[in-house]
Amino acid sequence: MNKSHLLGAVTFGLGLLAAAGSASALTLGFSQVGSEGDWRPAFSADMKAEAKKRGIDLKFSDAQGKEENQLKAVRSFIAQGVDAIIIAPVVTTGWDAVLKEAKEAKIPVFLADRDVESDKDLYVTRISADFNLEGRLAGAWLAAAAKGKCNVVELQGTVGSAPAIERKKGFEAVIKEFPDIKIVKSQSGDFTTAGGKEVTESFIKATDGFKDVCAVYAHNDNMQLGAIQAMKEAGLKPGKDYLMVSVDGVPDMFKAIKAGDANASVELRSDIGKDIYNVVEAYLKGKHDFPKWVKIASDLHTADDVDAVMAKRGIK
């Protein structure tokens, strides 16, 4: 074989290998809630980075907080014939029809972070933290810190979303054991800093400057950061005169705890791409005995360990 023929054969062979590699690469569709707060963008960035590391072709869609956008995205993924679909649902309801469409197309669906109220046979599993546990951890910490007596104002997450529903249920399950702990005001701040600030401002007015209020419980850190702003502007001292507990464990919340403006945060890890893709890849390779909920651990952090957490994460 002369050199030109040899070179042609090698090039053709490499082309076949590349085609084979391309054909074997996974194509996944991921419908994300949106980009509210600090936790959600960090989660999206981790999903993209982990997909790139694994050679996964990730079709990413930002729903901008609208369920109708998610339904369109999922139907687009079905039409494209992706290998699997990952959904972080905006709300828990309204999923039956599109999940049935995915099942009919033989495309497995995985829930990431949030849950849905649908037939569990319509999706493989949910990979997420336990939102109810997060609420219970926050409630247990507050009950101990307040010595069983406290009037609480609550900043709820997006109405109808799984974390808002479960973090409220978990918190209330604990405080009901303490007759002198009561939620006196509760309203949604939509998981945003601006929403948390606005709702807290209304709470301050409605309670005559937080008279008889002992604590602020927020379903996520960003709303709590908004609450801190509103309280400081009103001349109040969050973290000192008022107990402040929330959920997420974002960098700015650890800074607030270190500064003494907040007291506790239940960590919701954002670097869960590896956990999600491990399950998806294993399923596509034939492992079909996953439970309907693959749980990711949550931890409570306070001033006692904030320096260690910040050092570990490189937060300055």
RAHUUR-V679809 format. One line per field, one symbol per residue. ss: DSSP state (~ for helix, > for strand, _ for the rest). psi: psi as a letter, one per 20 degrees, with the letter a starting at -180 (. if undefined). burial: I if it has 9 or more other C-alpha atoms within 8 Angstrom, else O. A space follows every 50 residues. Layout:
# RAHUUR-V679809
ss = ???
psi = ???
burial = ???
This chain:
# RAHUUR-V679809
ss = __~~~~~~~~~~~~~~~~~~~~~~__>>>>>>______~~~~~~~~~~~~ ~~~~__>>>>>>____~~~~~~~~~~~~~~___>>>>________~~~~~ ~~~~___>>>>>_______~~~__>>>>>_~~~~~~~~~~~~~~~___>> >>>>>>_____~~~~~~~~~~~~~~____>>>>>>>>>____~~~~~~~~ ~~~~~~________>>>>__~~~~~~~~~~~~~____>___>>>>>>>__ ~~~~~~~~~____>>>>_____~~~~~~~~~~~~________>>>>__>> >>___~~~~~~~~___
psi = prhhhgggggggghgggggggghipqoqpooqgbkqahgghhgghhgggh gghikpoooppoikjphhhggggghggghilrhqpppnpgrhrjigghhh ggghjkoqppppgrrqmrpiiirgrporrohggghhgggggggghjkjop ppppoqappiqghgghhgggghhgiiinhjpqohppqpjkjqggghgggh ghggghjlkkpjphqpppirhghhhhgggggghjjrnqifippopapglq ghhhhhghijirhqpopopimjghgghggggggijiokkqriooqpqqqp qahhjhggghghikp.
burial = OOOOOIOOOOOOOOOOOOOOOOOOIOIIIIIIIIIIIIIIIIIIOIIIOI IIOOOIIIIOIIIOOIIOIIIOIIIOIIOOOIIIIIIIIIIIOOIIOIII IIIOOOIIIIIIIIIIOOOOOIIIIIIIIIIIIIIIIIIIOIIOOIOIII IIIIIIIIIIIIIIIIIIIIIIIIIOOIIOIIIOOIOIIIIIIIIIIIII IOIIIOIOOIOOIIIIIIIIIIIIIIIIIIIIOOOOIIIIOIIIIIIIII OOIIIIIIOIIIIIIIIIOIIIIIOIIOOIOIIOOOOOOIOOIIOOOIOI IIIOOIIOOIIOOOOO
